[in-house]
């Protein structure tokens, strides 16, 4: 378990208008769905960066990590932060969930099975702010 000195508090408000967030909650670190979800995400680092997407993962009741990109080591969350995320999104300790938050901090999608990157990116790319970002990137 991480010590308080190397753990961070999950303040989701610090990401508003800067990052989209993917919140992954699993009953335990070795739950069958968590490695599957991680593997799917880890192959798409560039797509995550392009979409300003960050990841919070909560395992069990009080463990978690924050990652700037999939597949990275990330930073451990405080036990209190992990519990707060599970409580905030009302996900039971024995449940798996993947929750997407938009730039505005509101929930845009929730799944109870691993989410494919195609579905994730399609959801994000259909959002008005993302569409505006893509138009700016294309020079138009």
C-alpha positions as CSV (number, residue, x, y, z in Angstrom):
1,X,0.0,0.0,0.0
2,X,1.3,3.5,-0.8
3,X,2.4,5.7,2.0
4,X,0.8,9.1,2.4
5,X,4.0,10.9,1.2
6,X,3.9,9.2,-2.3
7,X,0.1,9.2,-2.8
8,X,-1.9,11.9,-4.4
9,X,-5.5,13.1,-3.8
10,X,-7.9,12.7,-6.7
11,X,-9.2,16.2,-7.2
12,X,-11.3,15.8,-10.4
13,X,-12.1,19.5,-10.5
14,X,-8.5,20.2,-11.4
15,X,-9.1,18.5,-14.7
16,X,-12.2,20.4,-15.8
17,X,-11.7,22.1,-19.2
18,X,-8.2,20.6,-19.4
19,X,-8.7,16.8,-19.6
20,X,-11.3,14.2,-20.2
21,X,-11.2,11.4,-17.6
22,X,-11.7,7.7,-17.8
23,X,-12.5,6.3,-14.4
24,X,-12.0,2.5,-14.2
25,X,-13.3,0.7,-11.1
26,X,-12.7,-2.9,-10.3
27,X,-13.4,-5.1,-7.3
28,X,-9.7,-6.0,-6.9
29,X,-6.4,-5.6,-8.7
30,X,-6.5,-9.1,-10.2
31,X,-10.2,-9.1,-11.2
32,X,-10.5,-10.7,-14.7
33,X,-11.8,-7.5,-16.4
34,X,-9.2,-5.1,-15.3
35,X,-6.2,-6.6,-17.2
36,X,-8.4,-6.8,-20.3
37,X,-9.4,-3.2,-20.0
38,X,-5.7,-2.1,-19.4
39,X,-4.5,-4.1,-22.4
40,X,-7.1,-2.5,-24.7
41,X,-6.1,1.0,-23.6
42,X,-2.3,0.5,-23.5
43,X,-2.1,0.2,-27.3
44,X,-3.6,3.7,-27.9
45,X,-1.3,6.2,-26.1
46,X,-1.4,8.6,-29.0
47,X,-5.2,8.6,-29.2
48,X,-5.4,9.3,-25.5
49,X,-3.0,12.2,-25.8
50,X,-4.9,13.6,-28.8
51,X,-8.2,13.5,-26.9
52,X,-6.7,15.0,-23.7
53,X,-7.7,11.8,-21.8
54,X,-6.4,10.8,-18.3
55,X,-7.1,7.7,-16.3
56,X,-8.1,7.0,-12.7
57,X,-8.2,3.4,-11.7
58,X,-9.7,2.2,-8.4
59,X,-9.2,-1.4,-7.3
60,X,-11.0,-2.7,-4.3
61,X,-12.4,-0.2,-1.8
62,X,-9.3,1.9,-1.1
63,X,-6.5,1.5,-3.7
64,X,-6.0,3.4,-6.9
65,X,-3.7,5.1,-9.4
66,X,-3.7,8.1,-11.7
67,X,-2.2,7.8,-15.1
68,X,-1.5,10.5,-17.7
69,X,-1.4,7.8,-20.3
70,X,-2.4,4.2,-20.5
71,X,0.3,1.7,-19.8
72,X,2.3,4.1,-17.7
73,X,3.2,3.6,-14.0
74,X,1.1,6.5,-12.8
75,X,0.9,7.7,-9.3
76,X,-0.9,6.0,-6.4
77,X,-4.0,7.6,-4.9
78,X,-4.6,8.1,-1.2
79,X,-6.9,5.5,0.3
80,X,-9.5,8.3,0.9
81,X,-9.4,9.4,-2.7
82,X,-10.0,5.8,-4.0
83,X,-13.0,5.5,-1.6
84,X,-14.3,8.9,-2.7
85,X,-14.2,8.0,-6.4
86,X,-16.1,4.7,-5.7
87,X,-18.7,6.5,-3.6
88,X,-19.0,9.5,-6.0
89,X,-19.8,7.3,-8.9
90,X,-21.9,4.9,-6.8
91,X,-20.1,1.8,-7.9
92,X,-20.4,-1.1,-5.4
93,X,-17.1,-2.6,-4.2
94,X,-17.8,-5.9,-6.0
95,X,-18.6,-4.2,-9.3
96,X,-16.6,-3.3,-12.4
97,X,-17.4,0.0,-14.2
98,X,-15.8,2.3,-16.8
99,X,-17.0,5.9,-16.6
100,X,-16.1,8.6,-19.1
101,X,-16.2,12.3,-18.0
102,X,-16.1,15.1,-20.5
103,X,-14.1,18.3,-20.3
104,X,-16.9,19.8,-18.3
105,X,-16.5,17.2,-15.6
106,X,-19.9,15.5,-16.3
107,X,-20.5,11.8,-16.9
108,X,-20.8,11.0,-20.6
109,X,-20.7,7.3,-20.7
110,X,-20.8,4.3,-18.2
111,X,-20.2,0.7,-18.9
112,X,-20.1,-2.4,-16.7
113,X,-17.9,-4.4,-19.0
114,X,-14.5,-3.4,-20.5
115,X,-15.0,-0.6,-23.0
116,X,-13.4,-0.9,-26.5
117,X,-11.1,1.9,-27.6
118,X,-13.2,2.3,-30.8
119,X,-16.3,2.9,-28.7
120,X,-14.5,5.2,-26.3
121,X,-13.0,7.3,-29.1
122,X,-16.2,7.3,-31.1
123,X,-18.1,8.6,-28.0
124,X,-15.4,11.4,-27.4
125,X,-15.2,12.3,-31.1
126,X,-18.9,12.9,-31.2
127,X,-18.8,15.5,-28.4
128,X,-19.2,19.1,-29.5
129,X,-16.0,20.3,-27.9
130,X,-14.0,17.5,-29.4
131,X,-15.5,18.2,-32.8
132,X,-14.4,21.8,-32.5
133,X,-10.9,20.6,-31.5
134,X,-10.7,18.4,-34.6
135,X,-11.8,21.3,-36.8
136,X,-9.1,23.5,-35.3
137,X,-6.5,20.8,-35.8
138,X,-7.5,20.4,-39.4
139,X,-7.1,24.2,-39.9
140,X,-10.8,24.8,-40.5
